[in-house]
Amino acid sequence: MSLRTMFRPATANARAFSTTSRSAYAKIQVIGRLAAQPELVDTSTGNTMVRYTVASDFGPKDNKQTSWWKVANFQPEGPARDFVLGLPKGTLIHLDAEAQLGSYDDEGKIRQRLNLVQRSIEVLARPKNAYDSNAGGQEQNAASG
């Protein structure tokens, strides 16, 4: 292979897998358990969303620590939203979410927080005390609102 071939510039529009333009966003994947059953809440703009928290552990076995991830799901009313609302506390899930950094005023101090907006969710295992015909391994995609 010649040096000319090795160092030629990459083509700008070499996206054979998609015909849409590129869109930049931050993505995060979390595997963890639901800290409580998801709940339906009203937003300040009059919309409704599903809100839930996922707990994921990290660190050595003798010193495990837990991260708590607050997640929003803006799926419209229908089977996909009902699926998420029906998941019991303790369900092990694989979450694919869009990460957004937001800011808010806390008594005069501007603070930032990481907001996760669900793109898809997959049930990996249900808690032992919860039996449902929708057993693990099912996936639902959710619009990011």
C-alpha positions as CSV (number, residue, x, y, z in Angstrom):
1,M,0.0,0.0,0.0
2,S,1.4,3.4,-1.0
3,L,1.7,6.3,1.4
4,R,-0.6,8.3,-0.8
5,T,-3.4,5.7,-0.2
6,M,-2.7,5.6,3.6
7,F,-2.8,9.4,4.1
8,R,-5.6,10.4,1.8
9,P,-8.5,12.3,3.5
10,A,-11.5,10.3,4.4
11,T,-14.6,11.1,2.4
12,A,-17.0,13.4,4.3
13,N,-20.2,11.6,3.4
14,A,-19.3,8.0,3.8
15,R,-22.3,6.8,5.7
16,A,-23.5,3.8,3.9
17,F,-25.8,2.6,6.7
18,S,-28.0,5.7,6.8
19,T,-29.4,8.3,4.5
20,T,-30.1,10.8,7.3
21,S,-27.7,13.5,8.4
22,R,-25.6,12.9,11.5
23,S,-27.0,13.9,14.8
24,A,-24.8,14.3,17.9
25,Y,-26.1,13.1,21.2
26,A,-24.7,11.6,24.4
27,K,-25.7,8.0,25.0
28,I,-25.5,5.9,28.2
29,Q,-26.3,2.3,28.9
30,V,-27.1,1.0,32.3
31,I,-27.7,-2.5,33.6
32,G,-29.4,-2.4,37.0
33,R,-32.6,-3.0,39.0
34,L,-35.6,-0.8,39.3
35,A,-35.6,0.9,42.7
36,A,-39.4,1.2,42.7
37,Q,-42.2,0.6,40.3
38,P,-42.3,3.3,37.5
39,E,-44.8,6.0,38.0
40,L,-46.8,8.3,35.7
41,V,-46.3,12.0,36.5
42,D,-47.4,15.3,35.0
43,T,-44.8,17.7,33.8
44,S,-44.9,21.5,34.3
45,T,-45.8,21.8,30.6
46,G,-49.0,19.7,31.0
47,N,-47.6,16.5,29.4
48,T,-47.3,13.2,31.1
49,M,-44.2,11.1,31.5
50,V,-43.1,7.9,33.1
51,R,-40.4,8.4,35.8
52,Y,-38.3,5.7,37.4
53,T,-35.0,5.1,39.1
54,V,-32.4,2.4,38.3
55,A,-29.8,1.2,40.8
56,S,-26.5,-0.2,39.5
57,D,-23.7,-1.5,41.7
58,F,-19.9,-1.0,41.1
59,G,-16.7,-1.7,43.0
60,P,-15.2,-4.7,44.6
61,K,-17.4,-7.4,46.2
62,D,-16.5,-6.4,49.7
63,N,-17.0,-2.7,49.1
64,K,-19.9,-2.3,46.6
65,Q,-21.4,1.1,46.0
66,T,-24.6,2.0,44.3
67,S,-25.3,4.6,41.6
68,W,-28.9,5.8,41.4
69,W,-30.0,6.8,37.9
70,K,-33.2,8.9,37.5
71,V,-34.9,8.2,34.1
72,A,-37.7,9.8,32.2
73,N,-39.7,8.1,29.5
74,F,-41.9,10.3,27.2
75,Q,-43.6,7.5,25.5
76,P,-47.2,8.4,24.5
77,E,-50.1,6.5,25.9
78,G,-50.2,2.9,24.6
79,P,-48.8,-0.6,25.1
80,A,-45.2,0.5,25.2
81,R,-45.8,2.9,28.1
82,D,-48.0,0.4,29.8
83,F,-45.2,-2.2,29.6
84,V,-42.8,0.1,31.4
85,L,-45.4,1.1,34.0
86,G,-46.1,-2.6,34.7
87,L,-42.5,-3.5,35.6
88,P,-42.2,-4.3,39.3
89,K,-39.6,-3.0,41.8
90,G,-36.4,-5.2,41.5
91,T,-36.7,-5.9,37.8
92,L,-33.2,-6.2,36.2
93,I,-33.1,-4.1,33.1
94,H,-30.8,-3.0,30.3
95,L,-31.4,0.7,29.7
96,D,-30.3,2.6,26.6
97,A,-30.8,6.3,27.2
98,E,-29.9,9.7,25.9
99,A,-27.9,11.7,28.5
100,Q,-28.7,15.4,28.8
101,L,-26.9,17.8,31.1
102,G,-29.5,20.3,32.7
103,S,-29.1,23.1,35.1
104,Y,-31.3,24.5,37.8
105,D,-31.3,27.2,40.5
106,D,-30.9,25.9,44.1
107,E,-31.4,28.8,46.4
108,G,-29.3,31.2,44.3
109,K,-26.7,28.6,43.3
110,I,-26.8,27.2,39.7
111,R,-26.4,23.4,39.9
112,Q,-26.2,20.8,37.1
113,R,-27.7,17.4,36.9
114,L,-27.6,14.5,34.5
115,N,-31.0,13.7,32.9
116,L,-31.5,10.3,31.3
117,V,-34.2,10.0,28.7
118,Q,-35.1,6.4,27.8
119,R,-34.6,5.3,24.2
120,S,-35.1,1.6,24.8
121,I,-35.4,-0.9,27.7
122,E,-34.9,-4.6,27.9
123,V,-36.0,-6.8,30.7
124,L,-33.2,-9.2,31.7
125,A,-34.8,-10.8,34.8
126,R,-37.9,-10.2,36.9
127,P,-37.8,-10.4,40.7
128,K,-38.4,-13.8,42.2
129,N,-41.6,-12.8,43.9
130,A,-43.2,-11.3,40.7
131,Y,-44.7,-13.6,38.1
132,D,-45.9,-12.2,34.8
133,S,-46.6,-13.7,31.4
134,N,-44.2,-11.0,29.9
135,A,-41.1,-12.9,31.2
136,G,-37.6,-11.5,30.7
137,G,-35.9,-10.9,27.4
138,Q,-38.5,-8.5,26.0
139,E,-37.6,-5.1,24.7
140,Q,-39.6,-2.0,24.1
141,N,-38.4,1.1,22.2
142,A,-39.4,4.5,23.5
143,A,-39.5,7.8,21.8
144,S,-37.2,10.4,23.3
145,G,-40.1,12.9,23.4
